[in-house]
């Protein structure tokens, strides 16, 4: 169980970093962005971060 929590924590950190990078990319390059992908990535990140 401890290993599973460590893996989930690592995945959450990677997804949070990816969400931040996507958000900054969309902010500075507004042409042709994919908001649907960014929205799904952020929802998945929040769900994984809330799993105990």
PDB file of N, CA, C and O in Angstrom:
ATOM      1  N   UNK A   1       0.821  -1.197   0.000  1.00  0.00           N
ATOM      2  CA  UNK A   1       0.000   0.000   0.000  1.00  0.00           C
ATOM      3  C   UNK A   1       0.868   1.266   0.000  1.00  0.00           C
ATOM      4  O   UNK A   1       0.540   2.251  -0.661  1.00  0.00           O
ATOM      5  N   UNK A   2       1.963   1.227   0.738  1.00  0.00           N
ATOM      6  CA  UNK A   2       2.847   2.380   0.803  1.00  0.00           C
ATOM      7  C   UNK A   2       3.452   2.694  -0.564  1.00  0.00           C
ATOM      8  O   UNK A   2       3.589   3.861  -0.932  1.00  0.00           O
ATOM      9  N   UNK A   3       3.809   1.659  -1.309  1.00  0.00           N
ATOM     10  CA  UNK A   3       4.370   1.848  -2.648  1.00  0.00           C
ATOM     11  C   UNK A   3       3.342   2.457  -3.591  1.00  0.00           C
ATOM     12  O   UNK A   3       3.675   3.309  -4.414  1.00  0.00           O
ATOM     13  N   UNK A   4       2.104   2.024  -3.471  1.00  0.00           N
ATOM     14  CA  UNK A   4       1.027   2.562  -4.309  1.00  0.00           C
ATOM     15  C   UNK A   4       0.844   4.054  -4.044  1.00  0.00           C
ATOM     16  O   UNK A   4       0.668   4.831  -4.982  1.00  0.00           O
ATOM     17  N   UNK A   5       0.884   4.458  -2.779  1.00  0.00           N
ATOM     18  CA  UNK A   5       0.727   5.873  -2.439  1.00  0.00           C
ATOM     19  C   UNK A   5       1.892   6.701  -2.969  1.00  0.00           C
ATOM     20  O   UNK A   5       1.693   7.832  -3.414  1.00  0.00           O
ATOM     21  N   UNK A   6       3.099   6.157  -2.926  1.00  0.00           N
ATOM     22  CA  UNK A   6       4.257   6.870  -3.469  1.00  0.00           C
ATOM     23  C   UNK A   6       4.130   7.041  -4.980  1.00  0.00           C
ATOM     24  O   UNK A   6       4.446   8.103  -5.516  1.00  0.00           O
ATOM     25  N   UNK A   7       3.672   6.005  -5.659  1.00  0.00           N
ATOM     26  CA  UNK A   7       3.485   6.078  -7.110  1.00  0.00           C
ATOM     27  C   UNK A   7       2.395   7.088  -7.447  1.00  0.00           C
ATOM     28  O   UNK A   7       2.550   7.885  -8.373  1.00  0.00           O
ATOM     29  N   UNK A   8       1.292   7.059  -6.700  1.00  0.00           N
ATOM     30  CA  UNK A   8       0.199   8.016  -6.932  1.00  0.00           C
ATOM     31  C   UNK A   8       0.675   9.448  -6.685  1.00  0.00           C
ATOM     32  O   UNK A   8       0.299  10.361  -7.420  1.00  0.00           O
ATOM     33  N   UNK A   9       1.490   9.647  -5.665  1.00  0.00           N
ATOM     34  CA  UNK A   9       2.033  10.973  -5.387  1.00  0.00           C
ATOM     35  C   UNK A   9       2.927  11.455  -6.513  1.00  0.00           C
ATOM     36  O   UNK A   9       2.859  12.618  -6.911  1.00  0.00           O
ATOM     37  N   UNK A  10       3.769  10.564  -7.031  1.00  0.00           N
ATOM     38  CA  UNK A  10       4.655  10.920  -8.138  1.00  0.00           C
ATOM     39  C   UNK A  10       3.861  11.258  -9.392  1.00  0.00           C
ATOM     40  O   UNK A  10       4.173  12.226 -10.085  1.00  0.00           O
ATOM     41  N   UNK A  11       2.845  10.469  -9.683  1.00  0.00           N
ATOM     42  CA  UNK A  11       1.993  10.732 -10.852  1.00  0.00           C
ATOM     43  C   UNK A  11       1.278  12.070 -10.685  1.00  0.00           C
ATOM     44  O   UNK A  11       1.159  12.833 -11.644  1.00  0.00           O
ATOM     45  N   UNK A  12       0.804  12.358  -9.477  1.00  0.00           N
ATOM     46  CA  UNK A  12       0.130  13.636  -9.227  1.00  0.00           C
ATOM     47  C   UNK A  12       1.067  14.815  -9.443  1.00  0.00           C
ATOM     48  O   UNK A  12       0.673  15.825 -10.027  1.00  0.00           O
ATOM     49  N   UNK A  13       2.299  14.693  -8.977  1.00  0.00           N
ATOM     50  CA  UNK A  13       3.276  15.770  -9.160  1.00  0.00           C
ATOM     51  C   UNK A  13       3.566  15.987 -10.636  1.00  0.00           C
ATOM     52  O   UNK A  13       3.616  17.127 -11.099  1.00  0.00           O
ATOM     53  N   UNK A  14       3.758  14.906 -11.377  1.00  0.00           N
ATOM     54  CA  UNK A  14       4.028  15.021 -12.814  1.00  0.00           C
ATOM     55  C   UNK A  14       2.845  15.669 -13.532  1.00  0.00           C
ATOM     56  O   UNK A  14       3.041  16.523 -14.396  1.00  0.00           O
ATOM     57  N   UNK A  15       1.629  15.273 -13.184  1.00  0.00           N
ATOM     58  CA  UNK A  15       0.449  15.848 -13.817  1.00  0.00           C
ATOM     59  C   UNK A  15       0.267  17.324 -13.453  1.00  0.00           C
ATOM     60  O   UNK A  15      -0.141  18.123 -14.295  1.00  0.00           O
ATOM     61  N   UNK A  16       0.565  17.685 -12.207  1.00  0.00           N
ATOM     62  CA  UNK A  16       0.473  19.097 -11.818  1.00  0.00           C
ATOM     63  C   UNK A  16       1.475  19.939 -12.597  1.00  0.00           C
ATOM     64  O   UNK A  16       1.143  21.032 -13.055  1.00  0.00           O
ATOM     65  N   UNK A  17       2.693  19.440 -12.750  1.00  0.00           N
ATOM     66  CA  UNK A  17       3.689  20.168 -13.534  1.00  0.00           C
ATOM     67  C   UNK A  17       3.243  20.288 -14.985  1.00  0.00           C
ATOM     68  O   UNK A  17       3.402  21.342 -15.600  1.00  0.00           O
ATOM     69  N   UNK A  18       2.689  19.218 -15.531  1.00  0.00           N
ATOM     70  CA  UNK A  18       2.201  19.257 -16.912  1.00  0.00           C
ATOM     71  C   UNK A  18       1.063  20.258 -17.069  1.00  0.00           C
ATOM     72  O   UNK A  18       0.990  20.962 -18.077  1.00  0.00           O
ATOM     73  N   UNK A  19       0.180  20.325 -16.086  1.00  0.00           N
ATOM     74  CA  UNK A  19      -0.927  21.273 -16.133  1.00  0.00           C
ATOM     75  C   UNK A  19      -0.420  22.710 -16.098  1.00  0.00           C
ATOM     76  O   UNK A  19      -0.919  23.572 -16.821  1.00  0.00           O
ATOM     77  N   UNK A  20       0.575  22.960 -15.251  1.00  0.00           N
ATOM     78  CA  UNK A  20       1.149  24.309 -15.185  1.00  0.00           C
ATOM     79  C   UNK A  20       1.804  24.674 -16.511  1.00  0.00           C
ATOM     80  O   UNK A  20       1.624  25.788 -17.004  1.00  0.00           O
ATOM     81  N   UNK A  21       2.556  23.755 -17.089  1.00  0.00           N
ATOM     82  CA  UNK A  21       3.212  24.018 -18.376  1.00  0.00           C
ATOM     83  C   UNK A  21       2.169  24.273 -19.458  1.00  0.00           C
ATOM     84  O   UNK A  21       2.322  25.197 -20.257  1.00  0.00           O
ATOM     85  N   UNK A  22       1.109  23.463 -19.494  1.00  0.00           N
ATOM     86  CA  UNK A  22       0.042  23.655 -20.487  1.00  0.00           C
ATOM     87  C   UNK A  22      -0.634  25.002 -20.303  1.00  0.00           C
ATOM     88  O   UNK A  22      -0.896  25.707 -21.277  1.00  0.00           O
ATOM     89  N   UNK A  23      -0.918  25.362 -19.055  1.00  0.00           N
ATOM     90  CA  UNK A  23      -1.567  26.639 -18.785  1.00  0.00           C
ATOM     91  C   UNK A  23      -0.718  27.821 -19.228  1.00  0.00           C
ATOM     92  O   UNK A  23      -1.230  28.777 -19.809  1.00  0.00           O
ATOM     93  N   UNK A  24       0.578  27.754 -18.953  1.00  0.00           N
ATOM     94  CA  UNK A  24       1.474  28.826 -19.377  1.00  0.00           C
ATOM     95  C   UNK A  24       1.593  28.873 -20.891  1.00  0.00           C
ATOM     96  O   UNK A  24       1.659  29.954 -21.476  1.00  0.00           O
ATOM     97  N   UNK A  25       1.621  27.708 -21.532  1.00  0.00           N
ATOM     98  CA  UNK A  25       1.700  27.661 -22.997  1.00  0.00           C
ATOM     99  C   UNK A  25       0.463  28.312 -23.611  1.00  0.00           C
ATOM    100  O   UNK A  25       0.570  29.104 -24.547  1.00  0.00           O
ATOM    101  N   UNK A  26      -0.711  27.974 -23.079  1.00  0.00           N
ATOM    102  CA  UNK A  26      -1.954  28.545 -23.600  1.00  0.00           C
ATOM    103  C   UNK A  26      -1.987  30.060 -23.366  1.00  0.00           C
ATOM    104  O   UNK A  26      -2.469  30.809 -24.216  1.00  0.00           O
ATOM    105  N   UNK A  27      -1.477  30.507 -22.222  1.00  0.00           N
ATOM    106  CA  UNK A  27      -1.475  31.939 -21.918  1.00  0.00           C
ATOM    107  C   UNK A  27      -0.602  32.722 -22.895  1.00  0.00           C
ATOM    108  O   UNK A  27      -0.995  33.798 -23.346  1.00  0.00           O
ATOM    109  N   UNK A  28       0.569  32.200 -23.225  1.00  0.00           N
ATOM    110  CA  UNK A  28       1.500  32.942 -24.063  1.00  0.00           C
ATOM    111  C   UNK A  28       1.388  32.616 -25.551  1.00  0.00           C
ATOM    112  O   UNK A  28       1.962  33.330 -26.372  1.00  0.00           O
ATOM    113  N   UNK A  29       0.664  31.556 -25.922  1.00  0.00           N
ATOM    114  CA  UNK A  29       0.440  31.185 -27.323  1.00  0.00           C
ATOM    115  C   UNK A  29      -1.044  30.888 -27.520  1.00  0.00           C
ATOM    116  O   UNK A  29      -1.418  29.725 -27.668  1.00  0.00           O
ATOM    117  N   UNK A  30      -1.898  31.912 -27.525  1.00  0.00           N
ATOM    118  CA  UNK A  30      -3.347  31.675 -27.557  1.00  0.00           C
ATOM    119  C   UNK A  30      -3.881  31.140 -28.886  1.00  0.00           C
ATOM    120  O   UNK A  30      -5.021  30.677 -28.936  1.00  0.00           O
ATOM    121  N   UNK A  31      -3.102  31.189 -29.949  1.00  0.00           N
ATOM    122  CA  UNK A  31      -3.593  30.739 -31.247  1.00  0.00           C
ATOM    123  C   UNK A  31      -3.469  29.220 -31.345  1.00  0.00           C
ATOM    124  O   UNK A  31      -2.387  28.673 -31.130  1.00  0.00           O
ATOM    125  N   UNK A  32      -4.566  28.538 -31.668  1.00  0.00           N
ATOM    126  CA  UNK A  32      -4.546  27.101 -31.907  1.00  0.00           C
ATOM    127  C   UNK A  32      -4.378  26.264 -30.652  1.00  0.00           C
ATOM    128  O   UNK A  32      -3.851  25.154 -30.722  1.00  0.00           O
ATOM    129  N   UNK A  33      -4.815  26.774 -29.496  1.00  0.00           N
ATOM    130  CA  UNK A  33      -4.640  25.996 -28.275  1.00  0.00           C
ATOM    131  C   UNK A  33      -5.734  24.943 -28.152  1.00  0.00           C
ATOM    132  O   UNK A  33      -6.775  25.025 -28.804  1.00  0.00           O
ATOM    133  N   UNK A  34      -5.476  23.958 -27.306  1.00  0.00           N
ATOM    134  CA  UNK A  34      -6.429  22.876 -27.099  1.00  0.00           C
ATOM    135  C   UNK A  34      -6.905  22.928 -25.649  1.00  0.00           C
ATOM    136  O   UNK A  34      -6.324  22.281 -24.778  1.00  0.00           O
ATOM    137  N   UNK A  35      -7.959  23.697 -25.394  1.00  0.00           N
ATOM    138  CA  UNK A  35      -8.458  23.856 -24.035  1.00  0.00           C
ATOM    139  C   UNK A  35      -9.075  22.572 -23.495  1.00  0.00           C
ATOM    140  O   UNK A  35      -9.050  22.344 -22.286  1.00  0.00           O
ATOM    141  N   UNK A  36      -9.621  21.736 -24.356  1.00  0.00           N
ATOM    142  CA  UNK A  36     -10.233  20.487 -23.921  1.00  0.00           C
ATOM    143  C   UNK A  36      -9.186  19.579 -23.277  1.00  0.00           C
ATOM    144  O   UNK A  36      -9.448  18.983 -22.233  1.00  0.00           O
ATOM    145  N   UNK A  37      -8.010  19.466 -23.884  1.00  0.00           N
ATOM    146  CA  UNK A  37      -6.931  18.656 -23.325  1.00  0.00           C
ATOM    147  C   UNK A  37      -6.499  19.208 -21.974  1.00  0.00           C
ATOM    148  O   UNK A  37      -6.316  18.443 -21.027  1.00  0.00           O
ATOM    149  N   UNK A  38      -6.336  20.514 -21.872  1.00  0.00           N
ATOM    150  CA  UNK A  38      -5.908  21.142 -20.620  1.00  0.00           C
ATOM    151  C   UNK A  38      -6.950  20.916 -19.530  1.00  0.00           C
ATOM    152  O   UNK A  38      -6.589  20.659 -18.382  1.00  0.00           O
ATOM    153  N   UNK A  39      -8.220  21.007 -19.864  1.00  0.00           N
ATOM    154  CA  UNK A  39      -9.297  20.791 -18.899  1.00  0.00           C
ATOM    155  C   UNK A  39      -9.278  19.357 -18.382  1.00  0.00           C
ATOM    156  O   UNK A  39      -9.380  19.136 -17.176  1.00  0.00           O
ATOM    157  N   UNK A  40      -9.148  18.382 -19.278  1.00  0.00           N
ATOM    158  CA  UNK A  40      -9.110  16.977 -18.860  1.00  0.00           C
ATOM    159  C   UNK A  40      -7.889  16.690 -17.993  1.00  0.00           C
ATOM    160  O   UNK A  40      -7.986  15.972 -16.998  1.00  0.00           O
ATOM    161  N   UNK A  41      -6.751  17.246 -18.365  1.00  0.00           N
ATOM    162  CA  UNK A  41      -5.529  17.043 -17.595  1.00  0.00           C
ATOM    163  C   UNK A  41      -5.675  17.604 -16.183  1.00  0.00           C
ATOM    164  O   UNK A  41      -5.236  16.972 -15.222  1.00  0.00           O
ATOM    165  N   UNK A  42      -6.275  18.763 -16.046  1.00  0.00           N
ATOM    166  CA  UNK A  42      -6.430  19.357 -14.723  1.00  0.00           C
ATOM    167  C   UNK A  42      -7.440  18.584 -13.874  1.00  0.00           C
ATOM    168  O   UNK A  42      -7.237  18.442 -12.669  1.00  0.00           O
ATOM    169  N   UNK A  43      -8.512  18.086 -14.466  1.00  0.00           N
ATOM    170  CA  UNK A  43      -9.495  17.288 -13.722  1.00  0.00           C
ATOM    171  C   UNK A  43      -8.864  15.993 -13.230  1.00  0.00           C
ATOM    172  O   UNK A  43      -9.051  15.620 -12.072  1.00  0.00           O
ATOM    173  N   UNK A  44      -8.123  15.305 -14.087  1.00  0.00           N
ATOM    174  CA  UNK A  44      -7.446  14.064 -13.691  1.00  0.00           C
ATOM    175  C   UNK A  44      -6.452  14.333 -12.570  1.00  0.00           C
ATOM    176  O   UNK A  44      -6.335  13.540 -11.635  1.00  0.00           O
ATOM    177  N   UNK A  45      -5.738  15.445 -12.661  1.00  0.00           N
ATOM    178  CA  UNK A  45      -4.762  15.796 -11.637  1.00  0.00           C
ATOM    179  C   UNK A  45      -5.436  16.019 -10.287  1.00  0.00           C
ATOM    180  O   UNK A  45      -4.952  15.531  -9.266  1.00  0.00           O
ATOM    181  N   UNK A  46      -6.535  16.742 -10.275  1.00  0.00           N
ATOM    182  CA  UNK A  46      -7.239  17.002  -9.022  1.00  0.00           C
ATOM    183  C   UNK A  46      -7.777  15.707  -8.431  1.00  0.00           C
ATOM    184  O   UNK A  46      -7.679  15.497  -7.222  1.00  0.00           O
ATOM    185  N   UNK A  47      -8.333  14.848  -9.246  1.00  0.00           N
ATOM    186  CA  UNK A  47      -8.866  13.578  -8.744  1.00  0.00           C
ATOM    187  C   UNK A  47      -7.757  12.721  -8.157  1.00  0.00           C
ATOM    188  O   UNK A  47      -7.925  12.163  -7.073  1.00  0.00           O
ATOM    189  N   UNK A  48      -6.625  12.602  -8.847  1.00  0.00           N
ATOM    190  CA  UNK A  48      -5.526  11.799  -8.331  1.00  0.00           C
ATOM    191  C   UNK A  48      -4.918  12.406  -7.071  1.00  0.00           C
ATOM    192  O   UNK A  48      -4.477  11.675  -6.184  1.00  0.00           O
ATOM    193  N   UNK A  49      -4.890  13.721  -6.985  1.00  0.00           N
ATOM    194  CA  UNK A  49      -4.323  14.363  -5.808  1.00  0.00           C
ATOM    195  C   UNK A  49      -5.224  14.173  -4.580  1.00  0.00           C
ATOM    196  O   UNK A  49      -4.736  14.193  -3.450  1.00  0.00           O
ATOM    197  N   UNK A  50      -6.520  13.990  -4.791  1.00  0.00           N
ATOM    198  CA  UNK A  50      -7.450  13.827  -3.669  1.00  0.00           C
ATOM    199  C   UNK A  50      -7.570  12.386  -3.181  1.00  0.00           C
ATOM    200  O   UNK A  50      -8.122  12.153  -2.106  1.00  0.00           O
ATOM    201  N   UNK A  51      -7.075  11.428  -3.931  1.00  0.00           N
ATOM    202  CA  UNK A  51      -7.129  10.037  -3.492  1.00  0.00           C
ATOM    203  C   UNK A  51      -6.130   9.838  -2.346  1.00  0.00           C
ATOM    204  O   UNK A  51      -4.941  10.116  -2.506  1.00  0.00           O
ATOM    205  N   UNK A  52      -6.606   9.362  -1.199  1.00  0.00           N
ATOM    206  CA  UNK A  52      -5.702   9.210  -0.044  1.00  0.00           C
ATOM    207  C   UNK A  52      -4.694   8.104  -0.216  1.00  0.00           C
ATOM    208  O   UNK A  52      -3.877   7.869   0.675  1.00  0.00           O
TER     209      UNK A  52
END
